[in-house]
Amino acid sequence: MIVTIFLIIVCLIVLIVLWHLLNNIVKLIVNSIVGLLLLGVVKVLNIFPALGFEQIEIGWLSVLVCAIAGIPGAILLMILHVFGLV
């Protein structure tokens, strides 16, 4: 009887942990996609040349930063581009 109750509690804990993990993974994937789209929209709309800066280049490193960091990564790349560091 005690073993059964213990196993039910362990299964519930595992389910709760998996639920939170899957929710966070979905949020990270959405954040990465939105970050990549933001960087692409900035390039397509020629926002930087309109402000007097060079066009932002999207290379494999920019895509990697946006895929890992998402929206904050895209904003960081834009800030670094304004200061001429990227």
C-alpha positions in Angstrom: 0.0 0.0 0.0 2.8 2.5 0.9 4.7 1.6 -2.2 1.7 2.3 -4.4 1.1 5.7 -2.8 4.8 6.5 -3.2 4.7 5.5 -6.9 1.6 7.6 -7.5 3.3 10.6 -5.9 6.5 10.1 -7.9 4.5 9.8 -11.1 2.7 13.1 -10.3 6.0 14.9 -9.6 7.4 13.6 -12.9 4.3 14.8 -14.8 4.4 18.2 -13.2 8.1 18.6 -14.1 7.5 17.5 -17.7 4.6 19.9 -18.0 6.7 22.8 -16.9 9.6 21.7 -19.1 7.4 21.5 -22.2 5.8 24.8 -21.5 9.3 26.5 -21.3 10.5 24.7 -24.4 7.5 26.0 -26.4 8.2 29.6 -25.1 11.8 29.3 -26.0 11.0 28.1 -29.5 8.5 30.9 -30.1 11.0 33.5 -28.7 13.6 32.3 -31.1 11.3 32.4 -34.1 10.1 35.9 -33.2 13.8 37.1 -32.8 14.7 35.7 -36.2 11.6 37.3 -37.8 12.5 40.6 -36.1 16.0 40.6 -37.5 14.6 39.7 -40.9 12.0 42.4 -40.9 14.6 45.0 -39.9 16.7 43.9 -42.9 13.8 43.7 -45.4 12.4 47.1 -44.4 15.8 48.8 -44.7 15.5 50.4 -41.3 19.2 50.9 -40.7 19.9 52.6 -44.1 17.0 54.9 -43.4 18.6 55.9 -40.1 22.0 56.6 -41.8 23.7 53.3 -40.8 24.9 50.5 -43.0 22.6 47.6 -43.8 22.6 44.9 -41.1 24.0 41.7 -42.4 22.4 38.4 -41.4 25.0 35.6 -41.3 25.3 32.3 -39.6 26.5 34.0 -36.4 23.5 36.3 -36.3 21.1 33.5 -36.8 22.8 31.5 -34.1 22.5 34.4 -31.6 18.9 34.9 -32.5 18.1 31.2 -32.3 19.7 31.0 -28.8 18.7 34.3 -27.3 15.5 35.1 -29.3 14.2 38.7 -29.1 16.9 40.0 -26.7 19.5 38.5 -29.0 18.1 40.3 -32.0 17.9 43.6 -30.1 21.5 43.1 -28.9 22.7 42.5 -32.5 21.0 45.7 -33.6 22.5 47.7 -30.8 26.0 46.3 -31.5 25.5 47.1 -35.2 24.7 50.7 -34.4 27.9 51.0 -32.4 29.8 49.3 -35.2 30.8 46.3 -33.3 29.2 43.7 -35.5 
